[in-house]
Amino acid sequence: MKCNWLRIMMALGLILSILSFQVAYAQVVKVATADFPPYSYRDNNQQVGIGTEIIRAIYKELNLELKVTQYPWKRAYMTVSEEQNVLLYPMARRPKRENLFHWIGKIAPREIYFFKLKLRQDIKIKTFDDIKKYKVAVVRGYSSTQDLINKGLKKSVYEVAHEHQAFLMLKAGRVDLILNDDLVLAYGIQNFNKTASAFDRFSFSSLEKAFLLSTGGGRYIVMSKSTSEDVVKKYKNAFKKIEKNGVIQKIISKYLK
């Protein structure tokens, strides 16, 4: 009788341990994002993008259900800063933010390049000063636009209201270079081709990197600082696993076509 009672108690203890582990494991985490294509955006009432696909892969690895809520950036940032158990993507990694969040993993690097058409073999850039010989189309208001002006390239810079204008000018030979992050540029070209004439359409593969302007930081998945170490560790491990298995690179590659 004592033996049976002991077995029952042991079985109950095991069940309670499993349940408590599952509760901790499946602790409700609010997943927040903002409109930032191609990393996260709405399409046909669905949250999509590079970052969103990576988050889905993480949740699949964790065997958890995923619900993503898109907020204006300011509110998304405030939510992950002030609330517990909040995951936010994408977040640019900057020194002043380093100790404010748990950094789960890098979605993609942030590298700003000058791009040219592959056919333009006459364009040779070895140093930043070489860019002064060429015309560069940049979007008015972008931080990189002002950076170029501050670095003495005012005469080379042609400001446009929208990146689609920059594409048309590049293709027509009115400018020699455009400036962007490769993933953002690839997405922009895809959008451009949806409405452009057959003559004006072109592909990301028809461009090549001419010169690196800046690098650093990267775009990350973060969690609120008050989130427990156990939860953070599980998300980090899941991220590392899908990264090691090539899932992240496969997702990124789709957006560079």
KAGIJO-V727045 format. One record per backbone hydrogen bond with DSSP energy under -0.5 kcal/mol. CO is the residue of the C=O (numbers start at 1). NH is the residue of the N-H. E is the energy in kcal/mol with one decimal. If there is no record, write none. Layout:
co:CO nh:NH e:E
co:CO nh:NH e:E
This chain:
co:1 nh:5 e:-2.5
co:2 nh:6 e:-2.4
co:3 nh:7 e:-2.2
co:4 nh:8 e:-2.4
co:5 nh:9 e:-2.4
co:6 nh:10 e:-2.4
co:7 nh:11 e:-2.5
co:8 nh:12 e:-2.6
co:9 nh:13 e:-2.5
co:10 nh:14 e:-2.3
co:11 nh:15 e:-2.4
co:12 nh:16 e:-2.7
co:13 nh:17 e:-2.1
co:14 nh:18 e:-2.4
co:15 nh:19 e:-2.7
co:16 nh:20 e:-2.7
co:17 nh:21 e:-2.2
co:18 nh:22 e:-2.5
co:19 nh:23 e:-2.4
co:20 nh:24 e:-2.2
co:21 nh:25 e:-2.9
co:22 nh:26 e:-2.9
co:24 nh:27 e:-1.2
co:28 nh:30 e:-0.5
co:30 nh:32 e:-0.7
co:30 nh:87 e:-3.2
co:31 nh:69 e:-2.4
co:32 nh:89 e:-1.4
co:33 nh:71 e:-2.9
co:34 nh:36 e:-1.0
co:36 nh:39 e:-1.6
co:36 nh:40 e:-1.4
co:38 nh:50 e:-2.9
co:39 nh:51 e:-0.9
co:39 nh:52 e:-1.3
co:40 nh:36 e:-3.5
co:41 nh:48 e:-3.1
co:43 nh:46 e:-1.2
co:46 nh:43 e:-2.6
co:46 nh:48 e:-0.6
co:48 nh:41 e:-1.9
co:49 nh:53 e:-2.5
co:50 nh:54 e:-2.0
co:51 nh:55 e:-2.5
co:52 nh:56 e:-2.4
co:53 nh:57 e:-2.0
co:54 nh:58 e:-2.1
co:55 nh:59 e:-2.5
co:56 nh:60 e:-2.2
co:57 nh:61 e:-2.1
co:58 nh:62 e:-2.1
co:59 nh:63 e:-0.6
co:59 nh:64 e:-2.6
co:60 nh:63 e:-0.6
co:67 nh:31 e:-0.7
co:69 nh:33 e:-1.9
co:69 nh:71 e:-0.5
co:72 nh:76 e:-2.4
co:73 nh:77 e:-2.8
co:74 nh:78 e:-2.0
co:75 nh:79 e:-2.4
co:76 nh:80 e:-2.0
co:77 nh:81 e:-1.4
co:78 nh:82 e:-2.0
co:79 nh:83 e:-2.3
co:85 nh:30 e:-2.6
co:86 nh:224 e:-2.3
co:87 nh:32 e:-3.5
co:88 nh:222 e:-2.7
co:89 nh:34 e:-0.6
co:91 nh:220 e:-2.9
co:92 nh:94 e:-0.7
co:94 nh:97 e:-1.7
co:94 nh:98 e:-0.8
co:95 nh:98 e:-0.9
co:97 nh:100 e:-2.1
co:97 nh:101 e:-0.7
co:100 nh:225 e:-0.7
co:101 nh:103 e:-0.6
co:102 nh:104 e:-0.9
co:102 nh:223 e:-2.2
co:105 nh:107 e:-0.5
co:105 nh:221 e:-2.4
co:108 nh:219 e:-3.1
co:109 nh:111 e:-0.6
co:110 nh:216 e:-0.8
co:111 nh:113 e:-0.6
co:111 nh:182 e:-0.6
co:112 nh:213 e:-2.8
co:112 nh:214 e:-1.4
co:113 nh:115 e:-0.5
co:113 nh:180 e:-2.3
co:114 nh:210 e:-3.5
co:114 nh:211 e:-1.3
co:115 nh:178 e:-1.9
co:116 nh:208 e:-2.4
co:117 nh:120 e:-1.6
co:119 nh:121 e:-2.0
co:120 nh:123 e:-1.4
co:122 nh:124 e:-0.7
co:127 nh:130 e:-1.0
co:128 nh:131 e:-1.5
co:129 nh:132 e:-1.3
co:130 nh:133 e:-1.7
co:131 nh:134 e:-2.2
co:135 nh:176 e:-2.1
co:135 nh:177 e:-2.0
co:136 nh:138 e:-0.5
co:136 nh:158 e:-3.3
co:137 nh:179 e:-0.8
co:138 nh:160 e:-2.5
co:139 nh:142 e:-1.8
co:142 nh:145 e:-0.8
co:142 nh:146 e:-1.3
co:143 nh:147 e:-1.8
co:144 nh:148 e:-1.8
co:145 nh:149 e:-1.8
co:146 nh:150 e:-2.7
co:147 nh:151 e:-1.4
co:148 nh:153 e:-2.3
co:149 nh:152 e:-1.6
co:153 nh:156 e:-1.1
co:153 nh:157 e:-1.4
co:156 nh:136 e:-3.2
co:157 nh:159 e:-0.6
co:158 nh:138 e:-2.2
co:160 nh:140 e:-3.3
co:162 nh:165 e:-1.2
co:162 nh:166 e:-1.0
co:163 nh:167 e:-2.0
co:164 nh:168 e:-2.0
co:165 nh:169 e:-2.4
co:166 nh:170 e:-2.2
co:167 nh:171 e:-2.6
co:168 nh:172 e:-2.1
co:169 nh:173 e:-0.6
co:169 nh:174 e:-2.1
co:169 nh:175 e:-1.3
co:170 nh:173 e:-0.8
co:177 nh:137 e:-2.6
co:178 nh:115 e:-3.3
co:180 nh:113 e:-2.6
co:181 nh:185 e:-2.8
co:182 nh:186 e:-2.5
co:183 nh:187 e:-2.0
co:184 nh:188 e:-2.3
co:185 nh:189 e:-2.4
co:186 nh:190 e:-1.9
co:187 nh:191 e:-2.2
co:188 nh:192 e:-2.4
co:189 nh:193 e:-2.5
co:190 nh:194 e:-0.7
co:191 nh:194 e:-0.8
co:191 nh:195 e:-0.6
co:192 nh:195 e:-1.2
co:192 nh:196 e:-1.6
co:197 nh:201 e:-1.7
co:203 nh:206 e:-1.6
co:204 nh:207 e:-1.8
co:206 nh:118 e:-2.7
co:208 nh:116 e:-2.3
co:211 nh:114 e:-3.0
co:211 nh:213 e:-0.6
co:214 nh:112 e:-2.6
co:216 nh:218 e:-1.9
co:218 nh:93 e:-2.0
co:219 nh:107 e:-2.9
co:219 nh:108 e:-1.5
co:220 nh:90 e:-0.5
co:220 nh:91 e:-1.9
co:221 nh:104 e:-2.1
co:221 nh:105 e:-1.1
co:222 nh:88 e:-2.5
co:223 nh:102 e:-2.8
co:224 nh:227 e:-1.8
co:228 nh:232 e:-2.3
co:229 nh:233 e:-2.7
co:230 nh:234 e:-1.8
co:231 nh:235 e:-2.0
co:232 nh:236 e:-2.6
co:233 nh:237 e:-2.6
co:234 nh:238 e:-2.1
co:235 nh:239 e:-2.3
co:236 nh:240 e:-2.7
co:237 nh:241 e:-2.1
co:238 nh:242 e:-2.2
co:239 nh:243 e:-2.2
co:240 nh:244 e:-2.6
co:241 nh:245 e:-1.9
co:242 nh:247 e:-2.0
co:242 nh:248 e:-0.8
co:243 nh:246 e:-1.4
co:246 nh:250 e:-1.8
co:247 nh:251 e:-2.0
co:248 nh:252 e:-2.5
co:249 nh:253 e:-2.4
co:250 nh:254 e:-1.1
co:251 nh:254 e:-0.5
co:251 nh:255 e:-0.7
co:252 nh:255 e:-1.2
co:253 nh:256 e:-1.3
co:254 nh:257 e:-0.7
